[in-house]
């Protein structure tokens, strides 16, 4: 399965993120950047993972909240 399929985006979108043509306007802390990098590596390696859980963890770091409820439905 391609990375774009795993993320639910198009292949051109992935290419634009990789080449920094997209997604560079948001400033994030080093901790958040590390979480994003680790997630990207896991996706690229094809590891089994819960994307919702991992993205929620990143969101929680960004927002500074103790609890993420977006995916707990």
PDB file of N, CA, C and O in Angstrom:
ATOM      1  N   UNK A   1       0.841  -1.173   0.000  1.00  0.00           N
ATOM      2  CA  UNK A   1       0.000   0.000   0.000  1.00  0.00           C
ATOM      3  C   UNK A   1       0.890   1.241   0.000  1.00  0.00           C
ATOM      4  O   UNK A   1       1.883   1.302   0.725  1.00  0.00           O
ATOM      5  N   UNK A   2       0.537   2.202  -0.797  1.00  0.00           N
ATOM      6  CA  UNK A   2       1.312   3.439  -0.895  1.00  0.00           C
ATOM      7  C   UNK A   2       1.073   4.328   0.326  1.00  0.00           C
ATOM      8  O   UNK A   2       0.027   4.244   0.969  1.00  0.00           O
ATOM      9  N   UNK A   3       2.049   5.178   0.638  1.00  0.00           N
ATOM     10  CA  UNK A   3       1.933   6.093   1.769  1.00  0.00           C
ATOM     11  C   UNK A   3       0.714   6.986   1.609  1.00  0.00           C
ATOM     12  O   UNK A   3      -0.008   7.232   2.576  1.00  0.00           O
ATOM     13  N   UNK A   4       0.481   7.468   0.409  1.00  0.00           N
ATOM     14  CA  UNK A   4      -0.667   8.347   0.191  1.00  0.00           C
ATOM     15  C   UNK A   4      -1.978   7.629   0.508  1.00  0.00           C
ATOM     16  O   UNK A   4      -2.898   8.234   1.059  1.00  0.00           O
ATOM     17  N   UNK A   5      -2.069   6.365   0.169  1.00  0.00           N
ATOM     18  CA  UNK A   5      -3.275   5.588   0.469  1.00  0.00           C
ATOM     19  C   UNK A   5      -3.432   5.405   1.976  1.00  0.00           C
ATOM     20  O   UNK A   5      -4.539   5.514   2.503  1.00  0.00           O
ATOM     21  N   UNK A   6      -2.341   5.131   2.661  1.00  0.00           N
ATOM     22  CA  UNK A   6      -2.401   4.943   4.114  1.00  0.00           C
ATOM     23  C   UNK A   6      -2.830   6.224   4.816  1.00  0.00           C
ATOM     24  O   UNK A   6      -3.515   6.174   5.838  1.00  0.00           O
ATOM     25  N   UNK A   7      -2.430   7.377   4.273  1.00  0.00           N
ATOM     26  CA  UNK A   7      -2.774   8.649   4.895  1.00  0.00           C
ATOM     27  C   UNK A   7      -4.096   9.223   4.391  1.00  0.00           C
ATOM     28  O   UNK A   7      -4.632  10.164   4.977  1.00  0.00           O
ATOM     29  N   UNK A   8      -4.617   8.659   3.310  1.00  0.00           N
ATOM     30  CA  UNK A   8      -5.873   9.157   2.761  1.00  0.00           C
ATOM     31  C   UNK A   8      -5.721  10.474   2.020  1.00  0.00           C
ATOM     32  O   UNK A   8      -6.638  11.296   2.001  1.00  0.00           O
ATOM     33  N   UNK A   9      -4.553  10.670   1.407  1.00  0.00           N
ATOM     34  CA  UNK A   9      -4.307  11.864   0.599  1.00  0.00           C
ATOM     35  C   UNK A   9      -3.767  11.419  -0.756  1.00  0.00           C
ATOM     36  O   UNK A   9      -3.471  10.242  -0.962  1.00  0.00           O
ATOM     37  N   UNK A  10      -3.643  12.365  -1.669  1.00  0.00           N
ATOM     38  CA  UNK A  10      -3.134  12.017  -2.994  1.00  0.00           C
ATOM     39  C   UNK A  10      -1.611  11.910  -2.983  1.00  0.00           C
ATOM     40  O   UNK A  10      -0.948  12.442  -2.092  1.00  0.00           O
ATOM     41  N   UNK A  11      -1.066  11.217  -3.982  1.00  0.00           N
ATOM     42  CA  UNK A  11       0.381  11.099  -4.112  1.00  0.00           C
ATOM     43  C   UNK A  11       1.013  12.474  -4.338  1.00  0.00           C
ATOM     44  O   UNK A  11       2.065  12.753  -3.762  1.00  0.00           O
ATOM     45  N   UNK A  12       0.401  13.353  -5.167  1.00  0.00           N
ATOM     46  CA  UNK A  12       0.985  14.690  -5.308  1.00  0.00           C
ATOM     47  C   UNK A  12       1.026  15.466  -3.981  1.00  0.00           C
ATOM     48  O   UNK A  12       1.950  16.248  -3.757  1.00  0.00           O
ATOM     49  N   UNK A  13       0.049  15.260  -3.115  1.00  0.00           N
ATOM     50  CA  UNK A  13       0.064  15.933  -1.809  1.00  0.00           C
ATOM     51  C   UNK A  13       1.260  15.457  -0.990  1.00  0.00           C
ATOM     52  O   UNK A  13       1.950  16.270  -0.376  1.00  0.00           O
ATOM     53  N   UNK A  14       1.510  14.152  -0.976  1.00  0.00           N
ATOM     54  CA  UNK A  14       2.672  13.614  -0.255  1.00  0.00           C
ATOM     55  C   UNK A  14       3.952  14.222  -0.820  1.00  0.00           C
ATOM     56  O   UNK A  14       4.833  14.627  -0.061  1.00  0.00           O
ATOM     57  N   UNK A  15       4.058  14.288  -2.129  1.00  0.00           N
ATOM     58  CA  UNK A  15       5.234  14.859  -2.771  1.00  0.00           C
ATOM     59  C   UNK A  15       5.433  16.317  -2.352  1.00  0.00           C
ATOM     60  O   UNK A  15       6.561  16.742  -2.099  1.00  0.00           O
ATOM     61  N   UNK A  16       4.347  17.078  -2.278  1.00  0.00           N
ATOM     62  CA  UNK A  16       4.457  18.476  -1.878  1.00  0.00           C
ATOM     63  C   UNK A  16       4.865  18.623  -0.418  1.00  0.00           C
ATOM     64  O   UNK A  16       5.605  19.544  -0.074  1.00  0.00           O
ATOM     65  N   UNK A  17       4.393  17.728   0.443  1.00  0.00           N
ATOM     66  CA  UNK A  17       4.833  17.768   1.837  1.00  0.00           C
ATOM     67  C   UNK A  17       6.316  17.433   1.941  1.00  0.00           C
ATOM     68  O   UNK A  17       7.050  18.086   2.682  1.00  0.00           O
ATOM     69  N   UNK A  18       6.753  16.432   1.214  1.00  0.00           N
ATOM     70  CA  UNK A  18       8.149  15.995   1.264  1.00  0.00           C
ATOM     71  C   UNK A  18       9.094  17.078   0.752  1.00  0.00           C
ATOM     72  O   UNK A  18      10.195  17.240   1.279  1.00  0.00           O
ATOM     73  N   UNK A  19       8.676  17.812  -0.263  1.00  0.00           N
ATOM     74  CA  UNK A  19       9.525  18.857  -0.852  1.00  0.00           C
ATOM     75  C   UNK A  19       9.281  20.236  -0.235  1.00  0.00           C
ATOM     76  O   UNK A  19       9.769  21.244  -0.744  1.00  0.00           O
ATOM     77  N   UNK A  20       8.523  20.273   0.864  1.00  0.00           N
ATOM     78  CA  UNK A  20       8.240  21.516   1.609  1.00  0.00           C
ATOM     79  C   UNK A  20       7.494  22.561   0.788  1.00  0.00           C
ATOM     80  O   UNK A  20       7.623  23.758   1.045  1.00  0.00           O
ATOM     81  N   UNK A  21       6.720  22.122  -0.192  1.00  0.00           N
ATOM     82  CA  UNK A  21       5.873  23.041  -0.947  1.00  0.00           C
ATOM     83  C   UNK A  21       4.503  23.184  -0.292  1.00  0.00           C
ATOM     84  O   UNK A  21       3.697  24.024  -0.693  1.00  0.00           O
ATOM     85  N   UNK A  22       4.248  22.362   0.713  1.00  0.00           N
ATOM     86  CA  UNK A  22       2.966  22.363   1.414  1.00  0.00           C
ATOM     87  C   UNK A  22       3.250  22.069   2.885  1.00  0.00           C
ATOM     88  O   UNK A  22       4.144  21.288   3.211  1.00  0.00           O
ATOM     89  N   UNK A  23       2.484  22.700   3.761  1.00  0.00           N
ATOM     90  CA  UNK A  23       2.566  22.389   5.185  1.00  0.00           C
ATOM     91  C   UNK A  23       3.694  23.061   5.936  1.00  0.00           C
ATOM     92  O   UNK A  23       4.033  22.633   7.039  1.00  0.00           O
ATOM     93  N   UNK A  24       4.286  24.102   5.373  1.00  0.00           N
ATOM     94  CA  UNK A  24       5.411  24.747   6.045  1.00  0.00           C
ATOM     95  C   UNK A  24       5.018  26.005   6.812  1.00  0.00           C
ATOM     96  O   UNK A  24       5.850  26.579   7.514  1.00  0.00           O
ATOM     97  N   UNK A  25       3.772  26.440   6.693  1.00  0.00           N
ATOM     98  CA  UNK A  25       3.350  27.689   7.330  1.00  0.00           C
ATOM     99  C   UNK A  25       3.039  27.518   8.818  1.00  0.00           C
ATOM    100  O   UNK A  25       2.846  28.508   9.523  1.00  0.00           O
ATOM    101  N   UNK A  26       2.988  26.293   9.294  1.00  0.00           N
ATOM    102  CA  UNK A  26       2.650  26.041  10.687  1.00  0.00           C
ATOM    103  C   UNK A  26       3.932  25.824  11.490  1.00  0.00           C
ATOM    104  O   UNK A  26       4.731  24.939  11.185  1.00  0.00           O
ATOM    105  N   UNK A  27       4.109  26.650  12.521  1.00  0.00           N
ATOM    106  CA  UNK A  27       5.281  26.494  13.391  1.00  0.00           C
ATOM    107  C   UNK A  27       4.929  25.520  14.509  1.00  0.00           C
ATOM    108  O   UNK A  27       3.885  25.651  15.148  1.00  0.00           O
ATOM    109  N   UNK A  28       5.795  24.553  14.739  1.00  0.00           N
ATOM    110  CA  UNK A  28       5.560  23.568  15.797  1.00  0.00           C
ATOM    111  C   UNK A  28       6.819  23.432  16.645  1.00  0.00           C
ATOM    112  O   UNK A  28       7.925  23.733  16.198  1.00  0.00           O
ATOM    113  N   UNK A  29       6.627  22.975  17.871  1.00  0.00           N
ATOM    114  CA  UNK A  29       7.760  22.782  18.785  1.00  0.00           C
ATOM    115  C   UNK A  29       8.608  21.595  18.323  1.00  0.00           C
ATOM    116  O   UNK A  29       8.196  20.803  17.475  1.00  0.00           O
ATOM    117  N   UNK A  30       9.787  21.501  18.899  1.00  0.00           N
ATOM    118  CA  UNK A  30      10.671  20.382  18.576  1.00  0.00           C
ATOM    119  C   UNK A  30      10.035  19.046  18.977  1.00  0.00           C
ATOM    120  O   UNK A  30      10.196  18.047  18.276  1.00  0.00           O
ATOM    121  N   UNK A  31       9.308  19.028  20.111  1.00  0.00           N
ATOM    122  CA  UNK A  31       8.628  17.802  20.548  1.00  0.00           C
ATOM    123  C   UNK A  31       7.607  17.351  19.520  1.00  0.00           C
ATOM    124  O   UNK A  31       7.535  16.169  19.184  1.00  0.00           O
ATOM    125  N   UNK A  32       6.816  18.293  19.021  1.00  0.00           N
ATOM    126  CA  UNK A  32       5.786  17.962  18.028  1.00  0.00           C
ATOM    127  C   UNK A  32       6.452  17.537  16.722  1.00  0.00           C
ATOM    128  O   UNK A  32       6.011  16.584  16.079  1.00  0.00           O
ATOM    129  N   UNK A  33       7.491  18.226  16.339  1.00  0.00           N
ATOM    130  CA  UNK A  33       8.216  17.866  15.110  1.00  0.00           C
ATOM    131  C   UNK A  33       8.757  16.437  15.212  1.00  0.00           C
ATOM    132  O   UNK A  33       8.731  15.693  14.232  1.00  0.00           O
ATOM    133  N   UNK A  34       9.245  16.055  16.386  1.00  0.00           N
ATOM    134  CA  UNK A  34       9.744  14.698  16.603  1.00  0.00           C
ATOM    135  C   UNK A  34       8.614  13.684  16.487  1.00  0.00           C
ATOM    136  O   UNK A  34       8.791  12.643  15.853  1.00  0.00           O
ATOM    137  N   UNK A  35       7.454  13.964  17.085  1.00  0.00           N
ATOM    138  CA  UNK A  35       6.307  13.054  16.980  1.00  0.00           C
ATOM    139  C   UNK A  35       5.880  12.876  15.528  1.00  0.00           C
ATOM    140  O   UNK A  35       5.567  11.767  15.096  1.00  0.00           O
ATOM    141  N   UNK A  36       5.869  13.969  14.783  1.00  0.00           N
ATOM    142  CA  UNK A  36       5.491  13.908  13.365  1.00  0.00           C
ATOM    143  C   UNK A  36       6.518  13.092  12.590  1.00  0.00           C
ATOM    144  O   UNK A  36       6.148  12.278  11.744  1.00  0.00           O
ATOM    145  N   UNK A  37       7.788  13.298  12.864  1.00  0.00           N
ATOM    146  CA  UNK A  37       8.856  12.556  12.175  1.00  0.00           C
ATOM    147  C   UNK A  37       8.750  11.057  12.459  1.00  0.00           C
ATOM    148  O   UNK A  37       8.876  10.235  11.551  1.00  0.00           O
ATOM    149  N   UNK A  38       8.520  10.711  13.723  1.00  0.00           N
ATOM    150  CA  UNK A  38       8.385   9.294  14.087  1.00  0.00           C
ATOM    151  C   UNK A  38       7.180   8.659  13.402  1.00  0.00           C
ATOM    152  O   UNK A  38       7.253   7.521  12.937  1.00  0.00           O
ATOM    153  N   UNK A  39       6.074   9.395  13.339  1.00  0.00           N
ATOM    154  CA  UNK A  39       4.891   8.882  12.655  1.00  0.00           C
ATOM    155  C   UNK A  39       5.187   8.691  11.170  1.00  0.00           C
ATOM    156  O   UNK A  39       4.826   7.667  10.590  1.00  0.00           O
ATOM    157  N   UNK A  40       5.840   9.667  10.561  1.00  0.00           N
ATOM    158  CA  UNK A  40       6.170   9.566   9.133  1.00  0.00           C
ATOM    159  C   UNK A  40       7.058   8.358   8.859  1.00  0.00           C
ATOM    160  O   UNK A  40       6.860   7.649   7.873  1.00  0.00           O
ATOM    161  N   UNK A  41       8.034   8.124   9.728  1.00  0.00           N
ATOM    162  CA  UNK A  41       8.914   6.969   9.550  1.00  0.00           C
ATOM    163  C   UNK A  41       8.143   5.664   9.681  1.00  0.00           C
ATOM    164  O   UNK A  41       8.366   4.733   8.907  1.00  0.00           O
ATOM    165  N   UNK A  42       7.236   5.586  10.653  1.00  0.00           N
ATOM    166  CA  UNK A  42       6.445   4.370  10.841  1.00  0.00           C
ATOM    167  C   UNK A  42       5.538   4.110   9.646  1.00  0.00           C
ATOM    168  O   UNK A  42       5.378   2.968   9.216  1.00  0.00           O
ATOM    169  N   UNK A  43       4.947   5.172   9.113  1.00  0.00           N
ATOM    170  CA  UNK A  43       4.084   5.021   7.931  1.00  0.00           C
ATOM    171  C   UNK A  43       4.922   4.568   6.738  1.00  0.00           C
ATOM    172  O   UNK A  43       4.526   3.662   6.004  1.00  0.00           O
ATOM    173  N   UNK A  44       6.083   5.201   6.546  1.00  0.00           N
ATOM    174  CA  UNK A  44       6.952   4.866   5.416  1.00  0.00           C
ATOM    175  C   UNK A  44       7.435   3.417   5.486  1.00  0.00           C
ATOM    176  O   UNK A  44       7.615   2.765   4.457  1.00  0.00           O
ATOM    177  N   UNK A  45       7.642   2.917   6.713  1.00  0.00           N
ATOM    178  CA  UNK A  45       8.103   1.539   6.893  1.00  0.00           C
ATOM    179  C   UNK A  45       6.960   0.534   6.812  1.00  0.00           C
ATOM    180  O   UNK A  45       7.192  -0.674   6.865  1.00  0.00           O
ATOM    181  N   UNK A  46       5.728   1.025   6.683  1.00  0.00           N
ATOM    182  CA  UNK A  46       4.579   0.141   6.558  1.00  0.00           C
ATOM    183  C   UNK A  46       4.181  -0.537   7.850  1.00  0.00           C
ATOM    184  O   UNK A  46       3.530  -1.581   7.830  1.00  0.00           O
ATOM    185  N   UNK A  47       4.564   0.047   8.977  1.00  0.00           N
ATOM    186  CA  UNK A  47       4.228  -0.547  10.264  1.00  0.00           C
ATOM    187  C   UNK A  47       2.721  -0.485  10.508  1.00  0.00           C
ATOM    188  O   UNK A  47       2.043   0.449  10.078  1.00  0.00           O
ATOM    189  N   UNK A  48       2.217  -1.494  11.204  1.00  0.00           N
ATOM    190  CA  UNK A  48       0.824  -1.489  11.640  1.00  0.00           C
ATOM    191  C   UNK A  48       0.700  -0.451  12.742  1.00  0.00           C
ATOM    192  O   UNK A  48       1.425  -0.513  13.735  1.00  0.00           O
ATOM    193  N   UNK A  49      -0.200   0.491  12.582  1.00  0.00           N
ATOM    194  CA  UNK A  49      -0.373   1.505  13.598  1.00  0.00           C
ATOM    195  C   UNK A  49      -1.777   2.074  13.548  1.00  0.00           C
ATOM    196  O   UNK A  49      -2.483   1.935  12.550  1.00  0.00           O
ATOM    197  N   UNK A  50      -2.166   2.707  14.622  1.00  0.00           N
ATOM    198  CA  UNK A  50      -3.459   3.360  14.704  1.00  0.00           C
ATOM    199  C   UNK A  50      -3.235   4.840  14.392  1.00  0.00           C
ATOM    200  O   UNK A  50      -2.818   5.606  15.261  1.00  0.00           O
ATOM    201  N   UNK A  51      -3.514   5.240  13.143  1.00  0.00           N
ATOM    202  CA  UNK A  51      -3.275   6.616  12.726  1.00  0.00           C
ATOM    203  C   UNK A  51      -4.063   7.605  13.565  1.00  0.00           C
ATOM    204  O   UNK A  51      -3.536   8.650  13.946  1.00  0.00           O
ATOM    205  N   UNK A  52      -5.324   7.290  13.860  1.00  0.00           N
ATOM    206  CA  UNK A  52      -6.141   8.204  14.655  1.00  0.00           C
ATOM    207  C   UNK A  52      -5.502   8.464  16.012  1.00  0.00           C
ATOM    208  O   UNK A  52      -5.448   9.605  16.469  1.00  0.00           O
ATOM    209  N   UNK A  53      -5.022   7.416  16.649  1.00  0.00           N
ATOM    210  CA  UNK A  53      -4.389   7.549  17.966  1.00  0.00           C
ATOM    211  C   UNK A  53      -3.112   8.382  17.893  1.00  0.00           C
ATOM    212  O   UNK A  53      -2.880   9.246  18.739  1.00  0.00           O
ATOM    213  N   UNK A  54      -2.299   8.125  16.897  1.00  0.00           N
ATOM    214  CA  UNK A  54      -1.029   8.843  16.758  1.00  0.00           C
ATOM    215  C   UNK A  54      -1.258  10.311  16.419  1.00  0.00           C
ATOM    216  O   UNK A  54      -0.591  11.190  16.964  1.00  0.00           O
ATOM    217  N   UNK A  55      -2.205  10.577  15.514  1.00  0.00           N
ATOM    218  CA  UNK A  55      -2.505  11.964  15.152  1.00  0.00           C
ATOM    219  C   UNK A  55      -3.120  12.697  16.339  1.00  0.00           C
ATOM    220  O   UNK A  55      -2.845  13.878  16.550  1.00  0.00           O
ATOM    221  N   UNK A  56      -3.940  12.013  17.102  1.00  0.00           N
ATOM    222  CA  UNK A  56      -4.532  12.606  18.290  1.00  0.00           C
ATOM    223  C   UNK A  56      -3.447  12.975  19.297  1.00  0.00           C
ATOM    224  O   UNK A  56      -3.533  14.024  19.936  1.00  0.00           O
ATOM    225  N   UNK A  57      -2.437  12.138  19.447  1.00  0.00           N
ATOM    226  CA  UNK A  57      -1.336  12.433  20.358  1.00  0.00           C
ATOM    227  C   UNK A  57      -0.593  13.694  19.918  1.00  0.00           C
ATOM    228  O   UNK A  57      -0.208  14.518  20.747  1.00  0.00           O
ATOM    229  N   UNK A  58      -0.396  13.835  18.619  1.00  0.00           N
ATOM    230  CA  UNK A  58       0.260  15.034  18.091  1.00  0.00           C
ATOM    231  C   UNK A  58      -0.614  16.259  18.350  1.00  0.00           C
ATOM    232  O   UNK A  58      -0.121  17.296  18.794  1.00  0.00           O
ATOM    233  N   UNK A  59      -1.895  16.137  18.075  1.00  0.00           N
ATOM    234  CA  UNK A  59      -2.849  17.223  18.304  1.00  0.00           C
ATOM    235  C   UNK A  59      -2.844  17.634  19.781  1.00  0.00           C
ATOM    236  O   UNK A  59      -2.854  18.824  20.097  1.00  0.00           O
ATOM    237  N   UNK A  60      -2.829  16.662  20.666  1.00  0.00           N
ATOM    238  CA  UNK A  60      -2.824  16.939  22.104  1.00  0.00           C
ATOM    239  C   UNK A  60      -1.578  17.722  22.495  1.00  0.00           C
ATOM    240  O   UNK A  60      -1.660  18.645  23.305  1.00  0.00           O
ATOM    241  N   UNK A  61      -0.431  17.368  21.934  1.00  0.00           N
ATOM    242  CA  UNK A  61       0.800  18.120  22.211  1.00  0.00           C
ATOM    243  C   UNK A  61       0.681  19.558  21.714  1.00  0.00           C
ATOM    244  O   UNK A  61       1.115  20.493  22.387  1.00  0.00           O
ATOM    245  N   UNK A  62       0.093  19.727  20.540  1.00  0.00           N
ATOM    246  CA  UNK A  62      -0.046  21.068  19.976  1.00  0.00           C
ATOM    247  C   UNK A  62      -0.986  21.918  20.821  1.00  0.00           C
ATOM    248  O   UNK A  62      -0.693  23.077  21.113  1.00  0.00           O
ATOM    249  N   UNK A  63      -2.109  21.338  21.210  1.00  0.00           N
ATOM    250  CA  UNK A  63      -3.110  22.080  21.967  1.00  0.00           C
ATOM    251  C   UNK A  63      -2.778  22.188  23.443  1.00  0.00           C
ATOM    252  O   UNK A  63      -3.290  23.071  24.131  1.00  0.00           O
ATOM    253  N   UNK A  64      -1.924  21.297  23.937  1.00  0.00           N
ATOM    254  CA  UNK A  64      -1.574  21.315  25.342  1.00  0.00           C
ATOM    255  C   UNK A  64      -2.666  20.737  26.227  1.00  0.00           C
ATOM    256  O   UNK A  64      -2.650  20.941  27.441  1.00  0.00           O
ATOM    257  N   UNK A  65      -3.597  20.032  25.649  1.00  0.00           N
ATOM    258  CA  UNK A  65      -4.693  19.441  26.403  1.00  0.00           C
ATOM    259  C   UNK A  65      -4.291  18.085  26.987  1.00  0.00           C
ATOM    260  O   UNK A  65      -3.431  17.398  26.436  1.00  0.00           O
ATOM    261  N   UNK A  66      -4.903  17.714  28.078  1.00  0.00           N
ATOM    262  CA  UNK A  66      -4.682  16.411  28.678  1.00  0.00           C
ATOM    263  C   UNK A  66      -5.409  15.315  27.910  1.00  0.00           C
ATOM    264  O   UNK A  66      -5.001  14.154  27.938  1.00  0.00           O
ATOM    265  N   UNK A  67      -6.483  15.685  27.225  1.00  0.00           N
ATOM    266  CA  UNK A  67      -7.359  14.690  26.636  1.00  0.00           C
ATOM    267  C   UNK A  67      -7.765  15.087  25.229  1.00  0.00           C
ATOM    268  O   UNK A  67      -8.106  16.244  24.981  1.00  0.00           O
ATOM    269  N   UNK A  68      -7.730  14.155  24.324  1.00  0.00           N
ATOM    270  CA  UNK A  68      -8.179  14.370  22.959  1.00  0.00           C
ATOM    271  C   UNK A  68      -9.473  13.588  22.759  1.00  0.00           C
ATOM    272  O   UNK A  68      -9.501  12.374  22.963  1.00  0.00           O
ATOM    273  N   UNK A  69     -10.531  14.267  22.367  1.00  0.00           N
ATOM    274  CA  UNK A  69     -11.816  13.582  22.228  1.00  0.00           C
ATOM    275  C   UNK A  69     -12.268  13.451  20.787  1.00  0.00           C
ATOM    276  O   UNK A  69     -13.319  12.863  20.532  1.00  0.00           O
ATOM    277  N   UNK A  70     -11.514  13.976  19.841  1.00  0.00           N
ATOM    278  CA  UNK A  70     -11.943  13.994  18.446  1.00  0.00           C
ATOM    279  C   UNK A  70     -12.212  12.614  17.876  1.00  0.00           C
ATOM    280  O   UNK A  70     -13.107  12.464  17.044  1.00  0.00           O
ATOM    281  N   UNK A  71     -11.463  11.596  18.298  1.00  0.00           N
ATOM    282  CA  UNK A  71     -11.596  10.267  17.716  1.00  0.00           C
ATOM    283  C   UNK A  71     -12.239   9.259  18.660  1.00  0.00           C
ATOM    284  O   UNK A  71     -12.300   8.071  18.343  1.00  0.00           O
ATOM    285  N   UNK A  72     -12.712   9.708  19.794  1.00  0.00           N
ATOM    286  CA  UNK A  72     -13.326   8.798  20.780  1.00  0.00           C
ATOM    287  C   UNK A  72     -14.832   8.744  20.588  1.00  0.00           C
ATOM    288  O   UNK A  72     -15.592   9.113  21.484  1.00  0.00           O
ATOM    289  N   UNK A  73     -15.251   8.295  19.448  1.00  0.00           N
ATOM    290  CA  UNK A  73     -16.691   8.209  19.164  1.00  0.00           C
ATOM    291  C   UNK A  73     -17.135   6.776  19.147  1.00  0.00           C
ATOM    292  O   UNK A  73     -18.314   6.498  18.926  1.00  0.00           O
TER     293      UNK A  73
END
